[in-house]
Amino acid sequence: MSGGRRFPVKQHIAIAIALGALGAARTAAAAPSWCKDAAFDGDVDLKDLTDKDPEKVIITFAHAACAPTPEVETHKAEIEQNRAAWGKRLGMVESDWGDVVAYVNANEGRNTRLNLSTKDATKFTPIDQFIAITEGFPRPDGYGPYKEPIYVTDMCDAQLSEVGRYGYIKECLRSDSASVTSNAPPAAEWAVCQGDMEKFDLAKFQSELRADTGHTGDVKMVLRFQTFSLKSALKEHAAAVEKAKGVDPVYAKMFEIASKTRGEWAAGLGTNSELIGLALKVEAASFAGSRRLFEGCEETTAAALATAVAKVPASTWKGMKDVRFDPFGGFTASAGPVLATIPEVSLAAIPYVLCRPTTGTSGFLLNAIGATPGFRGPRTTVLSRLLLEKFQLDDVNERLLWPDSDRNWSRSGGSNMSSGGVVAKVTIEGDIATVQLERLLVKTEECTQRHSTNRLARIRADGTLEYEQICDKTEMVTHDEQWADFKINKAYAPLLKKGVKFSAVNSDDPKRGMDVVAIWPNKSAVTPSWLLGAAVK
């Protein structure tokens, strides 16, 4: 590892190295207890204590302590004093030096693997959080790993460790303003992670590393070496942020919005520990593929979604309706984008979708929220707020850079198709409620009598001649445009009273039947009375 500072070893140590017998026999002095697993090869080369690489320096100190040579013994007090100073710089106490031995035994970290100690995200250790944020973990659909640092950090937010926070900061520091199409700084991403940089506590990070029993010492040393130059990296980043703020007022505004939004999250939705805990439990179940963690999620997630939707004024949905011959332009097409901007609804939709990945309602919700940052925690909320703002850079040749916000962790997509009508009759057979709609009689004015002239109108491609037609008589003609019966999941049968109007969506499983997403009390109503399990007012 590079980037370390020169160790101030006293000059007479270097002279002793030069004059010492390189093949001198090792002494029998007792080594520290943490050396018990050490198997250092060769003699200590004390010149490595002045190397710029902190990794090499630390390994040399451990080598000197565990396998000292006569020249090491000669300068033992000075070496020990400087070893303690270096350990302090890395946040290490005496017992942590055993982690250096583990690191050396892992081929100086080259054989170290960052593996989760558990698949259950509710039980992640601090290092597990770091791994999940920086490396990702298996996707529920098998196309892993799922790596989305902003979302995963928010997923861990209620119990976020400083080790996990460092993982997110590390990912944020990777952002690069260089682009093939823009020289603009990644100010949006910087604004999202600014709060974590301000909160980061290196001393707490070091304590958490030490206390993490789910991972070996070599892993801990990897992280210690990574953070060795963090202070200087954060200082450089802060300078880049200030420079960006001076480039265009838009960038400074982004940081103002980010700070304000984090405060609003902390005082608002961030206090809803029950909903946040439910989201984490179902996310953990999904990523772990655990039936045990999924158990009972149908009832709890439906209740959480209904609670969130019930808080939205009914007037929000006024005028939204299905379009007879355009299922892609119906109720769900209008309601979905609105649902995605309501923080509590968006958050409640996450566990609902993950609990029931193949239902029609989940498909609708996923289509609405899947490609948005959402409101999973303070970071995604900040990004959502920034995306909802109408920023305009002064430089007409520049564009804003945005971090990835796609979170389709459940399936490839969802549907915004919806259709429905007014209930005439419901028949239940097995798990399906067959809904017959009211007759839809449509009157149109049509030509009922016409004659042909001798004037040529056109020549068809097959050579047939078509002559002009003149309408002699028109009348109002009635057509029955009633749709075929709807096959609805019988769970919705109690809602489908005669005369009510409904909107339904298809599920991935045709045997399950369609899901009802909205109910209007009658054919004339312009505002739904029921939506996604909630009575709306």
Secondary structure, 3 states (H helix, E strand, C coil): CCCCCCCCCCHHHHHHHHHCCCCCCCCCCCCCHHHCCCCCCCCCCHHHHHCCCHHHHHHHHHHHHHCCCHHHHHCHHHHHHHHHHHHHHCCCCHHHHHHHHHHHHCCCCCCCCCCCCCCCHHHCCHHHHHHHHHCCECCCCCCCCECCHHHHHHHCHHHCCHHHHHHHHHHHHCCCCCCCCCCCCCHHHHHHHHHHHHHCCHHHHHHHHHHCCCCCHHHHHHHHHHCCCHHHHHHHHHHHHHHHHHHCHHHHHHHHHHHHHHHHHHHCHHHCHHHHHHHHHHHHHHHHCCHHHHCCHHHHHHHHHHHHHHCCCHHHHCCCCCCCCCHHHCHHHHHHHHHHCCHHHHHHHHHHHHHCCCCHHHHHHHHHHCCCCCCCCHHHHHHHHHHHCCCCCCCCCCCCCCCCCCCCCCCCCCCCCCEEEEEEEEEEECCEEEEEECCCEEEEEEEEEEEEEEEEEEECCCCCEEEEEEEEEEEEEEEECCCCCEEEEHHHHHHCCCCCEEEEECCCCCCCCEEEEEEECCCCCCCCCEECCEECC
